[in-house]
Amino acid sequence: MQTPSLAELRDLAARLPEVLRFGTSSWTYPGWKGLLYQRDYPKTGSSAAMLEEYARYPLFRTVGIDSSFYAPPSAAMLDSYARALPPEFRCVSKVWDRLTVHTFPKARYAAQGGERNPDFLNSELFLAEVLGPYREHFGEHLGPFVFEFQTIARGAKLTGQAFADLLDGFFSRLPGDVPYAVELRNQEFLVPPYFAVLREHNVAHVFNSWTRMPPVSEQLEIPGAFSAPFTVARILLRPGRSYNEAVDAFAPYDRIQDSNPELRHDVARLIRQAAALRIPAYILVNNRAEGSAPHTILAIAKLL
């Protein structure tokens, strides 16, 4: 795909729906040089500098802070990001997995692997370690917090209703003036009680393209799937493909390697529905969807 000129990108951005906020899942990819970045960056210690250049790309109005899944960002890190961003540039932050892991996976928590997580949906921990620092150091750029629930094993015997009840209790204890979103990896949790709880607390369902989740087109057909006064989509993988397969196949993420027109049309349809509802739409695309997130976003923008 030929890279458009800066003037062409600005013209395209001006014609997109006002509610749309395109962005990528993280931004520290040296393979985007010439496509997105003009400078050379060292492998470490350049995250804020890259973010500053990222935010100048005409099609981008948000970004996914994905590293926060592994640990809450430090105050210094949040300050550096805030200084790098223009006003009103709002970020989508994944919530620390200490709050969303039901049972510790051995691959990440060797000492605790297989044990139940005592901090699963611990509201006090979220307020102290996540929301508090964000409010203090990143308030102007605070967009939706995404609670990503990795696949919960059937052995946990957690039904869709029981999971919805847990969410209900958790969000009841959080401030209502912050945007929250829930991303599932268990298809069986996509039941009416789940969407009812999200609507009750103005929490968005994350439309995700993921290995073992129904396609975005099917999620759009679920009654009440737009559950909040904003929406979030995370376009991560072609259903059926594993994350590791995509990493190995697509690096360094500088071009489309597996074009997926159906997925692009599904995302365009989601954006049109959000525009009809007049709600902000945070659309995050991962390199592993087609090979290069900026190219995928450009293709969807042209569809619109």
C-alpha positions, 0 to 999 in steps of 0.5 A: 500500500502506497503511503499517502502524503501528509496533505492527503492524510489530513484531507482524509482525516477531515472527512471522517466521522467526528465521533471517531478516534482511531489509534493503535495498540501501543506505538513502540514499533521501529518498523513504522519508520518511514510510515509513521516515524521520521526519526531513529529511536533507541530500543529503550527509553524512547517511549514518550518521544515516539508517542509525541511523534505518533500523536502528530499522525493525522488519522490518530486521535487515541492510542492504546496503553497496553503495557499497563496490563503488566503493571500500573504506570509510574507517576513519572511515566504518566507525566512523560506521556502527558507532556508528549500529547496534545490537548484532548488526546485521550488514551485507552489504558488496559487495566493491570491484570492483577485485577482481572486474572481469575486464576494465576496463569503459570506462564506469568505467575510461576510461584502462584500458577494455578491458584485463585487470585485474591485481588480479582476485581478488587475495587480498592486496589484499582482505586489506589494503584490505577485510577488515583495516579491516572487522575493526578498525573494523566487526567486530561488524557484519560480515556476508557479503562479496558478491563481485559479478562483473559480466558477463564477456564471452565474448571472455574465453574463461573457462569455468565450470570455469576460473572455478570454479578461480580461485575455488578458488585465491582462497578458499583464501588467505582466512581461513575465519572470515569469511562470503563470498558470490558473485554471478554475472551469467553464467548459464553459470557456474552449473555443478557445479564452481562449486557444488562450490568454494563448498561446499568453502570454505563460500561462499554462492551469491547468489540474485539477481533480475537482468536476464540471470540465471535467476529465483530459482525456477530457481536454487533448483532447482539441486542444491547451491545452498545451499552454505554455513551461511548464504544470501544473496539480492539482489532487484535487477531483474525479469529482462529489465529494465535497471537504467537503465530501472528507475531512470527508471521508479521514482524516488523509490521511495516506492510499488510501481510494478510488482508482481511476485507471482511474485518475492515467492513465490519469495523467500518459498519461499527463506526457508522453505527456509533456515528448514527448513535452520536457516541465516541468510538475508540477504535484500536488496531493491532499489528497482528490483525493484518500485519501493520496497524497503520495500514489497516487503519488507513484502509478502513478510513478509505472505506468510510 
